[in-house]
Amino acid sequence: MFDDEEEYYEGNLSEDLERFEAHLNGDSLGFLDSDRLESLIDHYLINSQYTKAKLCSEHAIQQFSYNPLFHLRKAQAISAMGNLKEALHILSTIEKWEQPSCEFLLTKASIFSQLRDSKNAIKYFKDALALSEPEDRDEIFLDLAMEYENATDYKNAVIVLKEAIQYNVHNEGALYEIAFCYDQLGEYENAIQCYSNFIDENPYSFTAWYNLGNAFTKLEKYDKAIWAYEYCIIINEEFGPVYFNIGSAYISQEKYTLAIESFKSCMDLDGEDAMALCYIGEAYEQLNDLKNAKKNYSKSLKLDPLLPDAWLGMGIVVDLEGNTVEALTLIHKAAELDPENAGIYHVLAGAYEKIEDLDLANEYYLLSLELDPLDEECLTNYVQLKIEVSTLDAYHYLTEFTELHSENKIIPLLKINLLWLLGKKEEALFSFAVYAGMNKEKAKELFEINPPLKDVQEFVNLCEE
């Protein structure tokens, strides 16, 4: 927005700054021409010294009242100080003197953005684009896209961001914002197509490979995510976040040793990180190396004592060590820090079930399912708990649950198992035949729910046909 502060003269800026600073303390400033005053004001604006920019603008207006640029600079300074209505008033005055410039329109758009008036901000950003130089348009498109995001219009934001990238393929901000918008829209396949097309033209953009990996991760396509992340690393091996994300993908694939190596690489570049240490703890926990798991969870909590994931991980390890009562205190701490996390209540339910406090186990299973009714493992565990008390009660509960949350994909298999346990074997087999005909792989999960059914040949045959 501002010209280079050294453009008009090279050696005088420091001298003029000293003169103006002395003037603020009561000394006479003397005469400075308009170019030198403009450079002073721009220096103060660029360095976020808005009060001095305002005072310098007012001095310039006294000397050159006919120059609208100094009025514009004052508006920019006071808008940055939060005086938005006064700034708009100054801009309205300038409009009476001359046709709006690109910079004028950008200033007005920015003020409306600060006022959370996205409609007017969008209008003036668009008007500014019409007057802008080609080399400036990608940044204006990015500002316009951010305003669409503020208005939760992510589809138009994506359109504008693609325009930004056409003008400047190196605009990493636009690449990240496209990822954010597709994330908000849930259009991960479109994100993959977008980044793939971009990579075809710009194969050495590590940012594009990184975001492509993130899109694959959202779809739980971890092999492809890792493939994309590895290309990102080949192009830029100093980019820390990619090691964090590839570590997370390895954890999802149960490749825990590789995950540990990746998180350590991330911290080698970016320093110790509480979340990375927490994931390392989880990986060691899954490898049954409880000593190292506990060590890394502890280091994570030293860095961030309010990290619920680390408290939860520590609680799980302590439980695995056989100290379930002590573990409950740690898991409750995690729940206090993240009260909307269904997974924490699921762990609490399991811990209370372990010490045979079935009332509290029941309470926390229900709370977990209330927060996340699609959690297949939690629903399976809770139905199993109810079976131990009464198979018929478990069946009635599942029937009621299905009426509210039929989208939970484990429900048909749980129902088949309950029918079998209730002696309705023909109905159970018929339902299983129908289900296996639609999804044989998912149907095999019945044997995880009730392992003895592996010995019932009718069920086995239906999975092999």
Secondary structure, DSSP 4 states (H G I P E B T S, - for coil): ----TTSS-SSHHHHHHHHHHHHHTT-------HHHHHHHHHHHHHTT-HHHHHHHHHHHHHH-TT-HHHHHHHHHHHHHTT-HHHHHHHHHHHHHHSPPPHHHHHHHHHHHHHTT-HHHHHHHHHHHHHHS-GGGHHHHHHHHHHHHHHTT-HHHHHHHHHHHHHH-TT-HHHHHHHHHHHHHHT-HHHHHHHHHHHHHH-TT-HHHHHHHHHHHHHTT-HHHHHHHHHHHHHH-TT-HHHHHHHHHHHHHTT-HHHHHHHHHHHHHHH---HHHHHHHHHHHHHTT-HHHHHHHHHHHHHH-TT-HHHHHHHHHHHHHTT-HHHHHHHHHHHHHH-TT-HHHHHHHHHHHHHTT-HHHHHHHHHHHHHH-TT-HHHHHHHHHHHHHH-HHHHHHHHHHHHHH-TT-TTHHHHHHHHHHHTT-HHHHHHHHHHHHHH-HHHHTTHHHHSGGGGG-HHHHHHHH-
